[in-house]
Every structure is written in structure tokens, then in C-alpha cells.
Amino acid sequence: MLTDLMGGALADADARRLARPLSAVETAAHDRAPALDALAALAPADRIKIIAEIKRSSPSRGSLAEITDPAALAVSYETGGASAISVLTEGRKFHGTLDDLEQVRAAVSLPVLRKDFIGTPYQVFEARAAGADLVLLIVAALNQDTLQTLQDLVRELGMTALVETHSADEVSRALDIGASLVGVNARNLSTFELDQNLFGTLADSIPSGVVRIAESAVKSAADVAHYRAAGADVVLVGEALVTSDPIRTLSEFLAV
Ligand SMILES: O=C(O)c1ccccc1NCC(=O)[C@H](O)[C@H](O)COP(=O)(O)O
């Protein structure tokens, strides 16, 4: 359930804060080289773009791939033509860490997304301190005031928020906070059900000028073509890449 995932992520962030207080993380965030321009990297183009995800495990699918060297996988993604890298940093169910993100940041020159259950400024500062250029904000998990506060902080730190939605109301809430990247996740994060047609039903409500990202349930080039035909500028892909030869799979997906 999304509430459990968010609760666990917030508890883990609180535990980290005991060892590394907010002031130290803020300083580290401000000391980082400026964030890369993710908006430019993901801007609409005459071809589909891909955010390639580092994903070891998931609540819906269990263990997917060992991934002992996330940096090497990220380099494969960059070689294969990905436009950005998503790193799942949640530990309990996805078995990711912020250290994974730091390793990826050091290995590639693409924008890097911190994909996690983010609900506090501390986690946003942590993301920047680890070198993230993008931060995931899940509309379903946040009230509107918190969503706006986190979006403002992400911007102040020079990063870009990928604002994730799963309904027309959530798209509207994402646009209300000025999101420039709106994701539609085919996966219901509470039931884990997948609806590949959801993106198509919501895409028209995302205005041009806002990057449209279709997330989850991409297993084949035909799935990429399906999302592209429905108006996706970008697809975010996890499982299909970590369970295959990523360079070959990216090449097939990018040929759409
Ligand atoms: O993947 C899950 O099971 C999951 C469950 C609950 C919350 C989030 C979850 N995944 C995060 C993602 O949104 C996906 O990792 C991402 O969109 C890639 O999906 P896929 O290509 O289907 O692995």
C-alpha cells in the first residue's frame, strides 16, 4: 500500500536524520555542482525518450535483478541512448540506497532522478546532496500544501520535479503546482494493478509545454509505440531493462 511505503520511507529518513542532521544535509546539497537541466534532456522531440530505471526489487514483482554495480548499469543505459536515469533509493521494498544514486551520479553525465517516497524537505535536500537532478513527487501521497512546498524547494535547489499522477484530479493538482514534468503511472500504487490505457485517457489534459511521461508496464517495443501514439514524450522503464540486455532493449525501444 502507498501509505505503508510512504510511512516506511519517512521512518527511514528520520533514522538517517539522527546520524546526519538537516543542517549537514543542507550544506552538502548547496556544496554540490549545479543540477543538470533535466527539462532540456527530456524535452519533446521527434522521437520517444527513455528514463531508464535502476530497480532491484519491487512490492508487486519481488526480486528482479541483483544489480551489484548500479554505476555500471547506468553506464549501459547511457550507452544505449537513455535520456535520464531513475534510481530507486527506497530500501525496504526496492532494496535501493542513496549510495546507489551517488555512484550513478559519478558514472554518467545524464540527469539522475531520485525515485522514492518523498514527503519532507529533508529527503529533498538528501537527493540534491547525493547528486540528484530530479526528484519524484507522488501526488496521491501528498496533500496540496506539502506538494507545493516540496515542488518549490526542488526548484530552489535547481532541480526538477517529476510529478506523478494516476487520475484526472491528480493531473489537475500537478498542474496547479506548476509541474513541468508530469508522469502518469500505469501502476496503481496501492493495488499494484496496471492500466496501460490510463496514459491515453489523461494525456490530453496535460498541456503542451509540459513534458508527458508514461510510467510503468513497458515490456516491449509495441508498448513503447502504444504510449508514443497516445502522446508520450518520454517513457519510464524499469523491469524490462533490468531483466534483459539493456543496451539491446533500449535500442529496440528507441527504434519506435
Ligand atoms: O513497481 C512496483 O511494484 C511499485 C509498487 C508500488 C509503488 C511503486 C512501484 N514502482 C515504482 C514505479 O513506478 C516503477 O518502478 C516504474 O514506473 C517502472 O515500472 P516498470 O517498468 O513496470 O518496472
The ligand as a Tripos MOL2 file, in Angstrom:
@<TRIPOS>MOLECULE
LIG
   23    23     1     0     0
SMALL
NO_CHARGES

@<TRIPOS>ATOM
      1 O1          6.9560   -1.4500   -9.1020 O.co2     1 LIG1
      2 C1          6.1840   -1.6180   -8.1430 C.2       1 LIG1
      3 O2          5.7630   -2.7250   -7.7770 O.co2     1 LIG1
      4 C2          5.7310   -0.4500   -7.3260 C.ar      1 LIG1
      5 C3          4.8210   -0.6590   -6.3040 C.ar      1 LIG1
      6 C4          4.4040    0.3880   -5.5150 C.ar      1 LIG1
      7 C5          4.8890    1.6530   -5.7190 C.ar      1 LIG1
      8 C6          5.7970    1.8860   -6.7600 C.ar      1 LIG1
      9 C7          6.2040    0.8530   -7.5470 C.ar      1 LIG1
     10 N1          7.1210    1.0370   -8.5640 N.pl3     1 LIG1
     11 C8          7.6930    2.2840   -8.8910 C.3       1 LIG1
     12 C9          7.4570    2.5980  -10.3010 C.2       1 LIG1
     13 O3          6.6570    3.4480  -10.5660 O.2       1 LIG1
     14 C10         8.1470    1.7630  -11.3400 C.3       1 LIG1
     15 O4          9.3400    1.2950  -10.8170 O.3       1 LIG1
     16 C11         8.4820    2.4610  -12.6400 C.3       1 LIG1
     17 O5          7.4280    3.1700  -13.1580 O.3       1 LIG1
     18 C12         8.9470    1.4030  -13.6670 C.3       1 LIG1
     19 O6          7.9510    0.4210  -13.8330 O.3       1 LIG1
     20 P1          8.2360   -0.9140  -14.6330 P.3       1 LIG1
     21 O7          8.8400   -0.5650  -15.9480 O.co2     1 LIG1
     22 O8          6.8790   -1.5470  -14.8010 O.co2     1 LIG1
     23 O9          9.1710   -1.7270  -13.8060 O.co2     1 LIG1
@<TRIPOS>BOND
     1     1     2 2
     2     2     3 1
     3     2     4 1
     4     4     5 ar
     5     4     9 ar
     6     5     6 ar
     7     6     7 ar
     8     7     8 ar
     9     8     9 ar
    10     9    10 1
    11    10    11 1
    12    11    12 1
    13    12    13 2
    14    12    14 1
    15    14    15 1
    16    14    16 1
    17    16    17 1
    18    16    18 1
    19    18    19 1
    20    19    20 1
    21    20    21 2
    22    20    22 1
    23    20    23 1
@<TRIPOS>SUBSTRUCTURE
     1 LIG1         1 GROUP 0 **** ****
